[in-house]
């Protein structure tokens, strides 16, 4: 039991420092949206990508919506990610 108690104590300490991963933050996203967010996060930290993709997919939630915007508009929206 002593070992179990130590493990639980360690996990409790680690939970204080755990930040949600992109998949945890965006768990309500569609597979398409997760794929795009993952591709964009390869160039930047999740903390930078998440607010940008949340806003992007609020305005353009589907593939059909996203393909309607111009390349210039898309570049402007994801510029801070490093693209």
HUKATA-V507627 format. One record per residue. N is the residue number from 1. PHI is phi in whole degrees, 0 to 359 (NA if undefined). Layout:
n,phi
N,PHI
N,PHI
This chain:
n,phi
1,NA
2,299
3,295
4,298
5,298
6,296
7,296
8,298
9,297
10,298
11,297
12,298
13,294
14,295
15,301
16,296
17,256
18,283
19,254
20,297
21,283
22,301
23,294
24,290
25,292
26,249
27,298
28,272
29,287
30,282
31,304
32,300
33,296
34,297
35,299
36,297
37,298
38,294
39,299
40,292
41,287
42,293
43,259
44,204
45,283
46,305
47,298
48,277
49,287
50,305
51,297
52,290
53,287
54,299
55,295
56,302
57,277
58,292
59,277
60,225
61,286
62,241
63,301
64,300
65,292
66,293
67,286
68,278
69,275
70,286
71,300
72,299
73,295
74,297
75,299
76,296
77,289
78,254
79,307
80,294
81,283
82,115
83,259
